[in-house]
């Protein structure tokens, strides 16, 4: 990987002042101080950005990851734990890099995929999860897949290992209480079994078994003998272990003829390594681990013992280590570690669905776990009480799985997507229940839910199913929420309404039936008045923004960029833009004129005049849309001109344009239509 050297941008675009300040802090901070700079940014606090502004930051992250990879030898399996500072720095960088990919344009500039490939070798579950989430977001962009496919052969093998079934049902179900239909359904689904915290003791008692099979080839035997491997017949050891545990192993495969000859006299010790099937089925309690040590240290102890005992070839070390980690999570009763590994499993499967075409994904993954999509949706059922972090992983995976056409219909059926009483509608209604209260779900889950709904609305009748289920009244009710932490979610609801209205003919009647037009106009008026209050409290900033600005020449280095000041918070700017976009698209549709005829009799003309009086507070995008809406009201209903003139809309627009014309194409393009 090389540094990003492409510093020039075809289109001049200035970053907000807060974003520029943060970037300078990241560049100036020492490596062990990066986590302190990045930790407060668990959510994206700015308006939509541009990757060009963050090139020095991405290069800094790449150098830091390269140093950590070299220090801890992550080109192979990690042999020593990260120190606390390094671990937190990696987690913070990976999290912030994902926020950049989700909230910036020009994402094709990101070029640290090979670093993420090396980080898959980590034994730290938090670093692994953050790496997989960043890889998932990168894999969803078509321009990255060329970079990903450069390492796809090795990466896909590791991802397949992380996504493989754990087959815990075989050990757990015989001991589970299946008296009720709900309990029986829960234990028939491995994901529901693992995600329910009530099963922690059950998994601890019966799930802590290292289970792994591999086939030792003649090449493996020759290589291990050259390296001086111990002359132990691992087939006999494997069979003895299985006899002691009373289990015949799992994932049976058909061994070669030579393997059969060894198994026929398994009790005989051999003086040489043998080719054939090797089955490891060892309870964690039989490994003699030091339980006073941490889970990572116990994992390495078990790994060393099993590799030495069974002469496991190097090619199988990654998979064996992962199986040991899963067994230790069960045996220790560590539900947080179990959830982290479960999330990693879901993310890995989602990445594979992006990297592979439909046939490859079906042959490589779905052949092993054909009910994967329906099973992970089972985790969302309210009776499972799955952690919100696991539900977040499920929605992010579903967003990717909709790319696989064979999984779309199954996902819709499992979600009961067209029913008002389905699990999807249950979650949406819960998200927007309390009008004045804080969000019911954390930012990560709400973002994942939004990404999934966007993908569903763009995919195969998904929008029609959402409308049939009654999602429009839920989104209209979301426009009434007033809590400051809900602003971004309300903006996303408005954006989804905008898309559904433009793509599905049945959405607009449902929108009108839910009193959506009045609710939209009232919310726009409320937000505009709130923005005016903020602007009046900052008169110096408003005066500075309305005065003509001498822009610098196109910079040779991003540090020389002009800093754009913002009066409103990024969430409020985003909400205003989405509300005005929705209203703009409504008035631009001639077929909606009959329903929108009375808009001039609402508070809308006064609201538009207020926006035109405060161009600095609302920004050029909202200002341009206000001009466009004012013109469209007259064009759609010429008899409304006296009312608009009485509200002094044309006069206010001309007075402000005479003082200052914003440097924005949205404003300039809409001026001729307004004057006409």
C-alpha positions in Angstrom: 0.0 0.0 0.0 1.2 3.5 -0.8 0.1 6.8 0.7 -2.7 8.7 -0.9 -1.0 11.2 -3.2 -4.1 12.5 -5.1 -4.5 15.9 -3.4 -6.2 17.9 -6.2 -10.0 18.0 -6.4 -11.9 18.7 -9.7 -14.5 20.6 -7.8 -13.6 23.2 -5.1 -15.2 22.3 -1.8 -14.5 23.7 1.6 -14.7 21.8 4.9 -16.5 23.1 8.0 -14.3 24.8 10.5 -14.9 22.1 13.2 -13.9 19.3 10.8 -10.7 21.2 9.8 -9.8 21.7 13.5 -10.3 18.0 14.2 -8.1 17.0 11.3 -5.3 19.3 12.5 -5.6 17.7 16.0 -5.3 14.2 14.6 -2.2 15.2 12.5 -0.6 16.9 15.5 -1.4 14.2 18.2 1.3 11.6 19.1 0.5 8.0 18.3 -0.5 7.1 21.9 -2.7 10.2 22.0 -4.8 9.5 19.0 -7.3 7.6 21.0 -8.0 10.7 23.2 -8.6 12.8 20.1 -10.9 10.3 18.4 -12.7 8.7 21.4 -15.4 11.5 21.6 -16.4 11.0 18.0 -18.6 7.9 18.3 -21.1 9.5 16.0 -20.5 11.6 12.9 -20.9 15.2 14.1 -20.5 17.1 10.9 -22.4 17.6 7.7 -21.6 15.3 4.8 -17.9 15.6 4.1 -15.3 14.9 1.4 -12.5 12.3 1.6 -10.2 14.8 0.0 -10.2 16.8 3.2 -9.1 13.7 5.2 -6.2 12.5 3.1 -3.5 13.4 5.6 -5.6 11.7 8.4 -6.0 8.5 6.3 -2.2 8.5 5.6 -1.6 8.9 9.3 -3.9 6.0 10.1 -2.2 3.8 7.5 1.3 4.5 9.0 0.0 3.8 12.5 -1.6 0.5 11.5 1.6 -0.5 9.6 3.7 0.0 12.7 1.3 -2.1 14.8 1.2 -4.8 12.2 5.0 -5.0 12.2 5.4 -4.8 15.9 3.0 -7.6 16.7 3.9 -9.6 13.5 0.3 -9.7 12.2 1.4 -11.0 8.9 0.8 -14.3 10.7 -1.2 -15.2 13.7 -0.9 -12.8 16.6 1.4 -14.2 19.3 1.2 -11.5 22.0 -1.6 -9.3 23.2 -1.8 -5.6 22.2 -0.9 -3.2 25.0 -3.8 -1.1 26.1 -2.7 2.0 24.3 -2.2 0.2 21.0 -5.5 -1.7 21.2 -7.5 1.5 21.9 -5.7 3.4 19.2 -6.5 0.7 16.6 -10.1 0.6 17.6 -10.5 4.4 17.5 -8.8 4.6 14.1 -10.9 1.8 12.6 -14.1 3.2 14.0 -13.4 6.7 12.7 -12.3 5.4 9.3 -15.7 3.7 9.0 -17.5 6.9 9.9 -15.6 8.6 7.1 -16.7 5.9 4.6 -20.3 6.3 5.7 -20.5 10.1 5.6 -18.1 11.3 2.9 -18.0 11.4 -0.8 -15.0 10.3 -3.0 -14.7 7.1 -0.9 -12.6 5.5 -3.6 -9.6 7.3 -2.1 -9.5 4.8 0.8 -6.6 2.5 0.1 -5.7 0.7 3.3 -7.5 -2.6 2.6 -4.2 -4.6 2.8 -3.8 -3.3 6.4 -7.2 -4.6 7.2 -6.3 -7.9 5.7 -3.4 -8.2 8.1 -5.5 -7.2 11.1 -7.8 -10.2 10.5 -5.0 -12.2 12.1 -5.5 -10.5 15.4 -6.6 -12.4 18.5 -8.3 -9.3 20.0 -12.0 -9.6 19.5 -12.7 -5.8 19.6 -10.1 -5.1 17.0 -11.3 -8.0 14.9 -14.9 -6.7 15.0 -13.9 -3.1 14.1 -11.8 -4.5 11.2 -14.7 -6.5 9.9 -17.1 -3.6 10.1 -14.8 -1.4 8.1 -14.2 -4.1 5.6 -18.0 -4.6 5.2 -18.5 -0.9 4.5 -15.6 -0.9 2.0 -16.8 -4.1 0.3 -20.2 -2.5 -0.4 -18.6 0.1 -2.7 -18.0 -1.4 -6.1 -14.9 0.7 -6.7 -13.2 -1.0 -3.7 -13.9 -4.5 -4.8 -11.0 -4.5 -7.3 -8.6 -3.8 -4.3 -10.3 -6.4 -2.2 -10.1 -9.0 -4.8 -6.3 -8.6 -5.0 -6.2 -10.3 -1.5 -9.5 -12.2 -1.9 -8.0 -15.7 -2.1 -6.4 -15.5 1.4 -9.0 -13.1 2.8 -11.9 -15.2 1.8 -10.5 -18.3 3.5 -10.2 -16.4 6.8 -13.6 -14.8 6.3 -15.1 -18.3 5.6 -13.5 -19.5 8.9 -15.0 -16.6 10.8 -18.4 -17.2 9.2 -18.5 -21.0 9.6 -21.3 -22.5 11.8 -20.4 -23.4 15.3 -22.7 -26.4 15.5 -23.5 -25.8 19.2 -27.0 -27.3 18.8 -25.6 -30.8 18.9 -24.2 -30.3 22.4 -26.9 -28.0 23.8 -30.3 -29.1 22.5 -30.3 -32.5 24.3 -29.9 -30.6 27.6 -32.3 -27.7 26.9 -35.8 -27.3 28.1 -38.0 -27.7 25.1 -41.4 -27.9 26.8 -42.8 -24.8 25.2 -43.2 -24.2 21.5 -41.2 -20.9 21.9 -38.3 -22.7 23.6 -38.3 -25.4 20.9 -38.2 -22.8 18.1 -35.4 -20.9 19.9 -33.2 -24.0 20.2 -33.8 -25.0 16.6 -32.1 -21.7 15.5 -28.4 -21.5 16.5 -28.3 -17.7 16.4 -31.3 -17.4 18.7 -29.6 -19.9 21.0 -26.4 -17.9 21.1 -27.9 -14.4 21.3 -30.1 -15.1 24.3 -28.3 -14.4 27.6 -30.5 -16.9 29.4 -28.5 -19.7 27.7 -25.1 -18.6 29.1 -25.1 -21.2 31.8 -26.3 -23.9 29.4 -23.6 -23.0 27.0 -21.0 -23.0 29.8 -22.0 -26.4 31.0 -22.2 -28.2 27.6 -20.8 -26.0 24.9 -17.1 -25.6 25.8 -15.7 -28.2 23.3 -13.0 -27.6 20.8 -14.3 -29.3 17.7 -12.3 -29.3 14.5 -11.6 -31.6 11.6 -8.9 -31.4 8.9 -7.3 -33.6 6.3 -3.6 -34.0 6.5 -2.2 -34.3 3.0 1.0 -36.0 1.9 2.5 -32.5 1.3 1.7 -31.6 4.9 3.4 -34.7 6.1 6.5 -34.1 4.1 6.7 -30.5 5.3 6.2 -31.3 8.9 8.7 -34.1 8.9 11.2 -31.7 7.4 10.5 -29.3 10.2 11.0 -32.1 12.8 7.4 -32.7 13.9 6.9 -35.3 16.7 6.4 -38.9 15.3 2.9 -39.4 16.7 0.0 -41.0 15.0 -2.6 -38.3 15.3 -5.4 -40.4 13.9 -5.1 -42.7 16.9 -4.9 -39.8 19.3 -8.0 -38.3 17.7 -9.9 -41.5 18.0 -8.9 -42.1 21.6 -10.1 -38.6 22.5 -13.4 -39.1 20.8 -13.9 -42.4 22.7 -13.2 -40.8 26.0 -15.7 -38.0 25.4 -18.3 -40.4 24.0 -18.7 -38.4 20.8 -18.0 -39.3 17.2 -17.0 -35.8 16.2 -18.7 -33.4 13.8 -18.4 -32.4 10.2 -17.6 -36.0 9.1 -15.7 -36.2 5.8 -14.8 -39.1 3.7 -11.1 -39.9 4.2 -8.8 -41.3 1.6 -8.0 -45.1 1.3 -4.8 -44.5 3.2 -6.8 -42.9 6.0 -9.1 -45.9 6.2 -6.1 -48.2 6.6 -4.9 -46.2 9.6 -8.3 -46.1 11.2 -8.7 -49.9 11.0 -6.0 -50.4 13.6 -6.3 -47.1 15.4 -4.9 -48.5 18.6 -1.5 -49.1 17.0 1.1 -46.4 17.6 3.0 -45.4 14.5 6.5 -44.1 14.4 5.8 -41.7 11.5 3.3 -39.0 10.6 0.4 -40.2 8.6 -1.8 -38.8 5.9 -5.5 -38.8 6.5 -8.5 -37.3 8.3 -7.9 -35.8 11.8 -10.8 -35.1 14.1 -10.3 -33.0 17.2 -13.0 -33.1 19.8 -11.7 -32.0 23.1 -13.5 -30.4 26.0 -11.8 -27.3 27.3 -11.8 -28.7 30.8 -9.5 -31.6 29.7 -6.8 -29.2 28.3 -5.4 -28.3 31.8 -5.4 -24.6 31.2 -4.4 -21.9 33.7 -7.7 -20.4 34.5 -6.1 -17.5 36.4 -4.8 -16.2 33.1 -6.8 -14.2 30.7 -8.8 -15.7 27.8 -6.2 -14.8 25.3 -3.5 -16.5 27.3 -5.7 -19.6 27.8 -6.4 -19.6 24.0 -2.6 -19.7 23.3 -2.1 -22.5 25.8 -4.8 -24.6 24.3 -3.6 -23.8 20.8 0.0 -24.9 21.5 -1.2 -28.1 23.2 -3.5 -29.1 20.4 -1.1 -28.2 17.6 1.6 -30.3 19.3 -0.7 -33.2 20.1 -2.3 -33.5 16.7 0.5 -32.1 14.5 -1.8 -29.6 12.9 -0.3 -28.1 9.7 0.3 -24.4 9.5 -2.4 -23.9 6.9 -5.0 -24.9 9.5 -3.8 -22.8 12.4 -6.1 -19.9 11.9 -9.2 -22.0 11.9 -8.1 -24.1 14.9 -7.4 -20.9 16.9 -10.8 -19.5 16.1 -12.5 -22.8 17.2 -10.6 -22.7 20.4 -11.7 -19.1 21.0 -15.3 -20.0 20.5 -15.1 -22.9 22.9 -13.3 -20.8 25.5 -16.1 -18.2 25.3 -18.6 -20.9 26.1 -16.6 -22.6 28.8 -15.8 -19.3 30.6 -19.4 -18.2 30.5 -18.2 -14.9 29.0 -21.3 -13.6 27.2 -19.6 -10.4 26.0 -16.9 -12.4 24.2 -19.5 -14.8 22.8 -21.5 -11.8 21.5 -18.3 -10.3 20.0 -17.5 -13.5 18.2 -21.1 -13.9 17.0 -21.1 -10.4 15.6 -17.8 -11.2 13.8 -19.4 -14.3 12.4 -22.3 -12.3 11.0 -20.1 -9.5 9.6 -17.8 -12.1 7.9 -20.8 -13.7 6.1 -22.0 -10.3 5.0 -18.6 -9.4 3.5 -18.5 -12.7 1.6 -21.9 -11.9 0.1 -20.4 -8.7 -1.3 -17.2 -10.2 -2.5 -18.8 -13.2 -4.3 -21.4 -13.4 -7.0 -24.6 -15.4 -6.4 -23.3 -18.7 -7.6 -20.0 -18.5 -5.7 -21.8 -17.4 -2.5 -24.3 -20.2 -2.7 -21.6 -22.9 -3.3 -19.1 -21.6 -0.8 -21.3 -20.4 2.1 -25.0 -21.2 1.7 -24.3 -24.9 1.1 -23.0 -25.0 4.7 -25.7 -22.8 6.2 -28.7 -22.7 3.9 -31.0 -20.9 6.4 -28.5 -18.2 7.4 -30.7 -15.2 6.4 -33.8 -16.5 8.1 -31.8 -17.6 11.2 -30.2 -14.2 11.8 -33.6 -12.5 11.4 -34.8 -14.7 14.2 -32.5 -12.8 16.5 -34.6 -9.7 16.0 -37.7 -11.3 17.6 -38.6 -9.5 20.8 -38.8 -12.7 22.9 -35.1 -13.4 22.2 -33.9 -10.3 24.1 -30.8 -10.2 21.9 -28.2 -7.4 22.7 -28.7 -4.3 20.6 -25.1 -4.7 19.2 -26.1 -8.1 17.8 -29.2 -6.7 16.3 -27.1 -3.9 14.7 -24.9 -6.6 13.1 -28.0 -8.4 11.8 -29.3 -5.2 10.0 -25.9 -4.5 8.5 -25.7 -8.0 7.2 -29.2 -7.9 5.8 -28.3 -4.8 3.9 -25.5 -6.8 2.1 -27.5 -10.0 1.7 -30.1 -8.1 -0.3 -27.5 -8.1 -3.1 -27.9 -11.9 -3.4 -31.2 -12.3 -5.3 -31.7 -15.8 -4.0 -31.9 -14.4 -0.4 -34.2 -11.5 -1.0 -37.6 -13.3 -0.9 -36.5 -15.4 2.1 -35.5 -12.2 4.0 -38.8 -10.6 3.3 -40.7 -13.6 4.4 -38.7 -14.0 7.6 -39.2 -10.3 8.4 -42.9 -10.5 7.6 -42.1 -7.3 5.7 -45.6 -6.7 4.3 -47.4 -7.1 7.6 -48.1 -4.4 10.1 -47.4 -6.8 13.0 -44.1 -8.0 11.6 -40.8 -7.7 13.5 -39.6 -4.9 11.3 -42.6 -2.7 12.0 -42.3 -3.6 15.7 -38.8 -2.2 15.8 -39.7 0.9 13.8 -42.6 1.8 16.0 -40.5 1.3 19.1 -37.8 3.6 17.6 -40.3 6.5 17.4 -42.6 5.9 20.3 -41.7 8.8 22.7 -42.2 12.1 20.9 -40.3 14.2 23.4 -37.9 11.6 24.8 -34.4 10.5 23.8 -33.9 7.8 21.2 -35.1 4.3 22.1 -32.1 2.8 20.3 -28.4 3.8 20.1 -26.9 5.7 17.1 -25.3 2.5 15.7 -28.6 0.5 15.6 -30.5 3.4 14.1 -27.9 3.9 11.4 -27.9 0.2 10.6 -31.7 0.2 10.4 -31.6 3.2 8.1 -29.0 1.6 5.8 -31.1 -1.6 5.6 -34.4 0.3 4.9 -32.6 2.3 2.2 -31.3 -0.9 0.6 -34.8 -2.5 0.9 -36.5 0.4 -0.7 -34.1 0.1 -3.7 -34.5 -3.6 -4.1 -37.2 -5.8 -5.8 -40.6 -4.5 -4.6 -39.1 -3.7 -1.2 -40.6 -0.2 -1.2 -44.1 -1.5 -2.0 -43.8 -4.0 0.9 -42.8 -1.2 3.3 -45.8 0.9 2.2 -48.1 -2.1 2.6 -46.9 -2.7 6.1 -47.7 0.8 7.1 -44.3 2.4 7.4 -45.6 5.8 6.0 -47.6 6.7 9.2 -44.6 5.7 11.3 -42.3 8.1 9.4 -44.9 10.9 9.5 -45.2 10.5 13.3 -41.3 10.7 13.4 -41.5 14.2 12.0 -43.2 15.3 15.2 -40.3 14.3 17.5 -38.6 17.2 19.2 -35.7 15.8 21.1 -32.3 17.1 20.0 -30.8 13.6 19.8 -33.5 12.5 17.3 -32.7 15.1 14.7 -30.6 12.9 12.4 -33.1 10.0 12.7 -35.9 12.4 11.7 -33.9 13.6 8.7 -33.4 10.0 7.6 -37.1 9.3 8.0 -37.9 12.3 5.8 -35.3 11.1 3.2 -36.9 7.6 3.1 -40.4 9.2 2.7 -39.0 11.3 -0.2 -37.7 8.2 -1.9 -40.8 6.1 -1.3 -43.1 8.9 -2.6 -41.0 9.2 -5.8 -40.7 5.4 -6.4 -44.0 3.9 -5.2 -47.3 5.3 -6.4 -49.3 4.2 -3.3 -47.0 6.2 -1.0 -48.4 9.7 -1.6 -52.1 8.8 -0.8 -50.9 7.1 2.4 -48.8 10.2 3.2 -51.8 12.4 2.8 -54.0 10.1 4.8 -51.6 10.3 7.7 -51.8 14.1 7.6 -48.3 14.2 6.3 -48.5 17.5 4.4 -49.6 19.5 7.5 -47.1 17.7 9.7 -44.3 18.4 7.2 -45.2 22.2 6.9 -45.4 22.5 10.7 -42.1 20.8 11.2 -40.4 23.0 8.7 -41.8 26.1 10.4 -40.6 24.9 13.8 -37.1 24.2 12.6 -36.8 27.5 10.7 -37.9 29.4 13.8 -35.4 27.5 15.9 -32.6 28.2 13.4 -33.5 31.9 13.4 -33.2 32.0 17.2 -29.7 30.5 16.9 -28.7 33.0 14.2 -30.0 35.9 16.3 -27.8 34.7 19.2 -24.7 34.8 16.9 -24.9 38.1 15.0 -21.2 38.3 14.4 -21.0 34.9 12.7 -24.0 35.7 10.5 -22.5 39.0 9.4 -19.2 37.3 8.6 -21.0 34.7 6.4 -23.1 37.2 4.5 -20.2 39.5 3.6 -18.4 38.8 0.4 -15.5 36.4 0.8 -12.2 36.5 -1.1 -11.6 32.8 -1.8 -8.0 31.5 -2.0 -6.5 30.0 -5.1 -6.9 26.3 -5.6 -4.6 24.9 -2.9 -1.7 22.6 -3.4 -2.2 21.1 0.0 -5.4 20.6 2.0 -4.1 22.6 5.0 -4.5 25.7 3.0 -8.2 25.2 2.4 -10.6 28.0 3.4 -12.6 27.1 6.5 -16.4 27.2 6.1 -18.1 28.4 9.3 -21.5 26.9 10.3 -24.0 28.6 12.6 -26.4 25.6 13.1 -25.5 22.2 14.3 -24.8 19.6 11.7 -27.9 17.5 12.7 -30.1 20.5 12.3 -28.6 21.4 8.9 -29.2 17.8 7.7 -32.8 17.8 8.9 -33.6 21.1 7.2 -32.1 19.9 4.0 -34.1 16.7 4.0 -37.4 18.4 4.9 -36.9 21.0 2.1 -35.9 18.3 -0.4 -39.1 16.4 0.4 -41.3 19.5 0.0 -39.4 20.5 -3.2 -40.0 17.2 -4.8 -43.7 17.3 -3.8 -44.4 20.7 -5.4 -42.5 19.7 -8.5 -44.9 16.8 -9.2 -47.8 18.0 -11.3 -50.0 15.1 -10.3 -49.9 16.2 -6.7 -51.2 19.8 -7.3 -54.7 19.1 -6.2 -53.6 17.9 -2.8 -51.1 20.8 -2.4 -53.4 23.6 -3.6 -53.9 25.0 -0.1 -50.2 25.2 0.9 -50.3 29.0 0.5 -52.9 29.2 3.2 -50.6 27.6 5.7 -47.5 29.0 7.5 -45.4 28.1 4.5 -45.2 31.5 2.8 -44.1 33.1 6.1 -41.6 30.4 6.7 -40.1 30.8 3.2 -39.8 34.5 3.7 -38.0 33.9 7.0 -35.5 31.6 5.2 -34.9 34.3 2.5 -34.2 36.9 5.2 -31.5 34.7 6.9 -29.4 33.2 4.1 -26.3 32.8 6.3 -28.2 30.7 8.9 -29.7 28.2 6.5 -26.9 27.8 4.0 -27.0 27.9 0.2 -28.8 24.6 -0.3 -31.8 25.4 1.8 -31.8 29.0 0.5 -31.9 27.7 -3.1 -34.7 25.3 -2.4 -36.7 28.1 -0.7 -36.4 30.1 -3.9 -37.5 27.1 -6.0 -40.5 26.3 -3.8 -41.7 30.0 -3.9 -41.6 29.9 -7.7 -43.3 26.5 -8.0 -46.2 27.7 -5.8 -47.0 30.4 -8.3 -46.4 28.2 -11.4 -48.6 25.4 -10.1 -51.4 27.7 -8.9 -51.2 31.2 -10.5 -54.2 32.4 -8.5 -52.0 32.2 -5.4 -49.8 35.0 -6.5 -51.7 37.7 -4.5 -51.3 35.7 -1.3 -47.5 35.3 -2.0 -47.1 39.0 -2.8 -49.0 39.8 0.4 -46.5 37.7 2.3 -43.8 39.8 0.6 -41.9 36.8 -0.7 -40.8 38.3 -4.1 -39.8 41.6 -2.4 -37.7 39.8 0.3 -36.0 37.6 -2.2 -34.9 40.6 -4.5 -33.8 42.7 -1.5 -31.5 39.9 -0.2 -30.1 38.9 -3.6 -29.3 42.5 -4.3 -27.2 42.6 -1.1 -25.4 39.2 -1.6 -25.7 36.3 -4.0 -24.4 33.1 -2.3 -21.6 31.2 -4.1 -23.6 28.2 -4.8 -25.0 26.6 -8.0 -28.3 25.7 -6.3 -29.1 29.3 -5.7 -27.9 30.6 -9.1 -29.9 27.9 -11.0 -33.1 28.7 -9.3 -33.0 32.5 -9.6 -34.2 32.6 -13.3 -37.2 30.4 -12.5 -38.2 32.7 -9.6 -37.8 35.8 -11.7 -39.9 34.3 -14.5 
